[in-house]
Amino acid sequence: MNSANLPARTPLRVLVVDDEPFMLQAWRKILEVHGCELETLSEPLQALAAIERFRPDVAVLDIRMPGMSGLDLLREIKGRGLPVEVVMMTAYATVETAVEAVKAGAFDYLTKPFVNIEAAALTVLKAGQHHRLVQRNRELENLVEVRDSFEGLVGSSVGMKRIFEMVEAVAYSSSTILIQGESGTGKELVARAIHHRSQRRERPFVAVNCSALTETLLESELFGHERGAFTGATATKRGLFEVADGGSIFLDEVGEVPLPTQVKLLRVLQEGEIKRVGASENRRVDVRVIAATNADLAEARKRGQFREDLFYRLNVITLQLPPLRERQEDIPLLATHFLRKYNTRTGKSLQGFRPEVMEILESHAWPGNVRELENVVERAVVLGRGSEIEIGDLPENMRESSAPRRAAGRSLAGLSYRKAKAIALAEFDRRYLRELLAGTAGNLSRAAKQAGMDRSNFRRILKKAGLGNHVAPAGEEGAP
């Protein structure tokens, strides 16, 4: 199994239905060169059963056949909701039949005899790739649907499954929880998931970033203050522990709490009591503490920067969140989750990620973890102009750094011929285009002419390779 527990890549499966035997033989020669698995039929009435048994990615149907026309077969396939792309072909092409086929759900339309055999093969291969992409996005969406009920925590890796199990196991206790993990791994989401599964879920969940406040402000925020307790304290204020009474409080970056405030925090954990700044008496509170840190509290304890007694009070149950680089199989799920989130926010309807884009996402180191991935997807959705996220929608640093790393760190021999060829060609395109643009000072017209292409096609290839911003500024002679 590969990323996100989706089936490993297999050769495209193609079913060809045509009552002319020589066409079946021709298709076999055309497609087997491209590594496709092929099944051929001369009887259209057997096609539906063959689709359910063979599970093709693409069905190539002749329009005129005895017993059942290709158009009727197409309508039956779509009516039953069979998961297959359909390419129609006929020797009697008219605009009307082409429009009718596309309206009925055909991916494309071919005219016999084929003027260009490779172009006909490319049409079928594109249909198969589109089918695979749609199926993959659908499976990712289904997995995301399941995980969306977990307060936004998404993942199917072994590490995340352990986190889900731990959340379920500890939710109904009142024990203090310490969540450890690098910045951006989703510590607050885990805390919210614990709270929402606990018996305290109807009471408040209060989150505070302990590193964002000075010592005086942090103490006042956590425990409250009386009127006149310090300059500016013009009214009595409840602290966050009182606000969270009966519920849970999430202390993010607890390792940044100053030592004097640690003493008061320890009292809450030991006695269930707080004292407002400037007050003379204690107040009882019933609050579950969920703390988080990206620091090594054990090491801070040894250096005298964190109280030993508080460390042991917090470290009752520990959850260690894995960094994203250690659960790369979750990246397609997370990317799909964020794509849907920002589609909704921006009113867009991007369908998914191009395979080469997902390859870049899966190979990136993600020093900023899930938060960085979310930012990248949000940017791509905002900038995206096509139906899918393309390489050009990614940040330039990711586009530039991913190509050599993927080429150097991946053995093509472990891939199928088609996949290895696609990767090698993509790397060739990027290298050729970079050198061409460098040699023409980014002049789009000169580069296109040197490549033997027109400007519009050359610009499209540049965008696909993620090099659309390497051309000279607008207004320069020959620039876009």
Buried (B, 14 or more C-beta within 10 A) or exposed (E): EEBBBBEEEEBBBBBBBBBBEEBBEBBBEBBEEBBBBBBBBBEBEBBBEBBEEBEBBBBBBBBBBEEBBBBBBBBBBBEEEBBBBBBBBBEEBEEEBBEBBEEBEBBBBBBBEBEEBEEBBEBBBBBBBBBBBBBBBEBBBEBBEEBBEBBBBBBBBEBBEEBBEBBEEBBEBEEBBBBBBBEBBBBBBBBBBBBBBBEBEEBBBBBBBBBEBEEBEBBBBBBBBBEEBEEEBEEBBBBBBBBBBEBBBBBBBBBBBBEEBBEBBBBBBEEBBBBBBBBEEEBEBEBBBBBBBBBEBEEBBEEEBBBEEBBEBBBBBEBEBBBBEEBBBBBBBBBBBBBBBBBEEEEEEBBBBBBBBBBBBBBBEBEBBBBBBBBBBBBBBEEBEEEBBBBBBBBEEBBBBBBEEBBEEBEEEEBBEBBBBBBEEBBEBBBEBBEBBEEBEBBBBBBBBEBEBEBEEBBEBBBBBBBBEBBBEEEBEBBB
